[in-house]
């Protein structure tokens, strides 16, 4: 049986895979963009609202964790 390699999801671009768009990142865990969004209260609140709206439109998809 072939093993499936998990694809990390981008916590900032909700519903999309991590494409390593930040130079030097190896995934969401060390992405500077994710760090910036999570460290700014206003951006973090905006992202939370965007996630809620996305999950209402796309039922059954698990929310990304950061």
QUIPE-V798577 format. One record per pair of residues at least 12 apart in sequence whose ideal C-beta (glycine too) atoms are under 7 Angstrom apart, sorted by sequence separation. I is the first residue (numbers start at 1). J is the second residue. D is the distance in Angstrom with one decimal. If there is no record, write none. Layout:
BEGIN
I | J | D
I | J | D
END
This chain:
BEGIN
51 | 63 | 6.1
11 | 28 | 5.4
10 | 28 | 6.3
8 | 27 | 4.8
8 | 28 | 5.4
12 | 33 | 5.8
12 | 34 | 5.8
11 | 34 | 5.4
12 | 37 | 5.5
38 | 66 | 6.1
34 | 66 | 6.4
12 | 47 | 6.7
14 | 50 | 5.9
14 | 51 | 5.3
28 | 66 | 6.9
15 | 54 | 5.8
14 | 54 | 4.5
15 | 58 | 6.5
15 | 61 | 6.8
14 | 64 | 6.9
11 | 64 | 4.8
9 | 64 | 4.5
11 | 66 | 4.3
END
